[in-house]
Amino acid sequence: MDWIRDHAWESWLIAAIVLGSLELLSMDLVLIMLAGGALSAMGVALLGGPFVVAMLVGIGVSLGLLVLLRPAMVHKLHAGPTLAIGAEALIGKRALVLEPLSHAAPGRVKIGGDVWTAQPFDEDDQIEAGAQVDVVSIRGATAYVVRLQTPA
């Protein structure tokens, strides 16, 4: 115990290194915040502050990092594009009409390399073969499409 008191800054540095190393195993961003607190306590010890003050600073900085910084970091790490798979991945894609489409008589469209049964999204719309359309939804095995808007 006397060695820790006599080598306070080294002890805090060792604690920070151990906590930082353990963070690599947990990947939860808790231990790295505690390591930040240990580094701040090391700074107090380097300046000659008493052990109790260094500990209080370390605890305060650790809590501050856990409460203020960690939630934003976790949100940033978990934020990202959602992965659309299956039929959901086709929504928003452009398609080519192979057979005329109407609400009463579904036709066929080519989306990417696949041919799908399709109907116009708008019940009153009729789309001729060869037109470009956008896929707006897919229900079952039917793609619902809208005519591509061309600038006037």
C-alpha positions in Angstrom: 0.0 0.0 0.0 2.9 2.3 0.7 4.2 1.8 -2.8 0.9 2.9 -4.3 1.0 6.0 -2.1 4.6 6.7 -3.0 4.1 6.1 -6.7 0.6 7.6 -7.0 0.8 8.8 -10.6 2.3 5.5 -11.8 -0.5 3.6 -10.0 -3.2 5.7 -11.7 -1.4 5.2 -15.1 -1.3 1.4 -14.5 -5.0 1.5 -13.6 -5.8 3.4 -16.8 -3.9 1.0 -19.0 -5.5 -2.0 -17.4 -9.0 -0.5 -17.8 -8.3 0.5 -21.4 -7.0 -3.0 -22.1 -10.1 -4.6 -20.6 -12.3 -2.3 -22.7 -11.0 -4.0 -25.8 -12.7 -7.2 -24.4 -16.0 -5.7 -23.3 -16.5 -3.0 -26.1 -19.2 -1.4 -23.9 -17.5 2.0 -23.5 -17.7 1.8 -19.7 -14.2 0.8 -18.8 -12.7 3.4 -21.2 -14.6 6.1 -19.4 -13.2 4.8 -16.1 -9.8 4.8 -17.7 -10.3 8.5 -18.5 -11.1 9.1 -14.9 -7.9 7.3 -13.9 -5.9 9.5 -16.3 -7.4 12.6 -14.7 -6.5 11.3 -11.3 -3.0 10.7 -12.6 -2.8 14.3 -13.6 -3.7 15.4 -10.1 -1.1 13.0 -8.6 1.5 14.4 -11.0 0.8 17.9 -9.7 1.3 16.7 -6.2 -2.3 16.5 -5.0 -3.3 14.3 -2.2 -4.6 10.8 -2.9 -8.1 11.6 -1.7 -8.3 14.6 -4.1 -7.0 12.5 -7.0 -9.6 9.8 -6.2 -12.4 12.3 -6.1 -11.3 13.9 -9.3 -11.1 10.5 -10.9 -14.5 9.5 -9.8 -16.0 12.8 -10.9 -14.4 12.7 -14.3 -15.5 9.0 -14.7 -19.1 9.8 -13.8 -19.1 12.9 -16.1 -17.8 10.8 -19.0 -20.3 8.0 -18.3 -23.2 10.4 -18.1 -22.3 13.0 -20.7 -20.0 11.4 -23.3 -20.9 7.7 -23.4 -24.6 8.0 -24.5 -23.6 10.2 -27.5 -20.8 7.8 -28.4 -23.0 4.7 -28.2 -25.7 6.4 -30.3 -23.1 7.4 -32.9 -21.7 3.8 -33.0 -25.1 2.2 -33.3 -26.5 4.7 -35.8 -26.2 3.7 -39.5 -28.2 2.7 -42.4 -30.8 0.0 -41.9 -30.3 -3.1 -44.0 -33.2 -3.6 -46.4 -33.4 -7.3 -47.5 -35.8 -9.2 -49.7 -38.7 -7.3 -51.2 -38.0 -4.3 -49.0 -34.8 -3.7 -50.9 -36.7 -3.2 -54.1 -38.7 -0.2 -52.8 -37.5 2.9 -54.5 -35.9 1.1 -57.4 -36.5 1.9 -61.0 -38.2 -0.7 -63.2 -39.1 -1.2 -66.8 -42.7 -2.1 -67.8 -42.7 -5.2 -69.9 -46.5 -5.6 -70.3 -49.1 -2.8 -70.0 -50.3 -2.2 -66.4 -53.7 -1.3 -65.1 -55.4 -1.9 -61.8 -57.8 -4.4 -63.5 -55.1 -6.2 -65.4 -51.7 -6.6 -63.7 -48.7 -6.7 -66.0 -45.0 -7.4 -65.6 -42.1 -5.2 -64.8 -38.4 -5.9 -64.7 -36.7 -4.7 -61.5 -33.0 -5.1 -61.7 -32.7 -8.6 -63.2 -35.9 -10.0 -61.9 -39.4 -10.0 -63.5 -42.3 -9.1 -61.1 -46.0 -9.0 -61.4 -47.0 -5.3 -61.1 -49.9 -3.0 -60.8 -50.1 0.8 -60.8 -50.1 2.3 -57.3 -52.9 4.7 -58.5 -56.1 2.8 -59.2 -56.9 5.0 -62.2 -53.5 4.9 -63.9 -52.7 2.8 -66.9 -49.0 2.4 -67.8 -47.9 1.3 -71.3 -45.1 -1.2 -72.0 -41.6 0.3 -72.3 -42.3 3.0 -69.7 -40.0 3.6 -66.7 -41.6 3.3 -63.3 -40.5 3.5 -59.6 -41.5 0.8 -57.2 -43.3 2.3 -54.2 -44.5 -0.8 -52.3 -44.6 -4.6 -52.6 -47.5 -6.6 -51.2 -47.1 -10.4 -51.6 -45.6 -11.1 -55.0 -47.0 -7.9 -56.6 -45.0 -4.7 -57.0 -47.0 -1.4 -56.9 -45.4 1.2 -59.2 -45.8 4.8 -60.1 -45.1 6.3 -63.5 -41.8 8.2 -63.7 -42.4 11.9 -63.6 -40.9 13.6 -66.6 -40.2 17.4 -66.5 -42.5 19.4 -68.7 
